[in-house]
C-alpha cells in the first residue's frame, strides 16, 4: 500500500494572513510530503508495506514510526484548521467545562502548554478511556494513539510550523492558530 499526501481541505492561501501560503508550501508541500515519501521507502518489503497508517503508528518503532506518526499528526493538524468561523458543539463545550472548569481555562491551559513546550512536538486535546478530556504534550513525532488516547485537536509546535510567518515568536503563532481552529472537526472526534 502506497501512502499519499492528504489533500488539504482548503486552498493554500485560505488561512492567510494568519498562516501564509508560503508556510503551507513548505510545511505541507515539503515537510509533510517528505514524511510520506520516506515512509513509503521504509515500509517497502516489510510487514508494514500493506498496513494502514494508524496500524503502522500503533505497531512500529524507529524511523518507520517517526515518519508514519508525523504523517498522522500532520493530517490531523491540517484538519484541525479552517478559514471559516466555527464554534464548539454543545457536547464539546460541556466536556471542556467538566474537565477544565471553563472554556477560558481550557484555552489558557492549552496555549500555555503549547507556548512552553520545549523543542519540537505537538500539543493535543485528547479524550481518555473514561471520556474525560486532557491536554497532553508529545515530543518529536509522539502521538496519543500509542497511549490509547483519542485525539480531538492538535497544535504543531515544531518550529517549521511558524518560523516563516512568526520567526521565533511562538505565542503570536499560537494566538492566530487559535482563531483558525475547526471546532466542527474537533467535535466530530468525540467518542461517546
Buried (B, 14 or more C-beta within 10 A) or exposed (E): EEBEBBEBEBEBBBBBEBBBBEBBEBBBBEBBBBBBEBBBEBBEEEEBEEBEBEEBBBBBEEEBBBBBBBBBBBBBBBBBBBBEEBEBBEEBBEBBBEBBEEEEEBBEBBBBBBBEBEEBBBBBBBBBEEEEBBBBBBEBBBBBBBEEBBBBBBBBBBBBBBBBBBEEEBEBBBBBBBEBBBBBBBBEBBEE
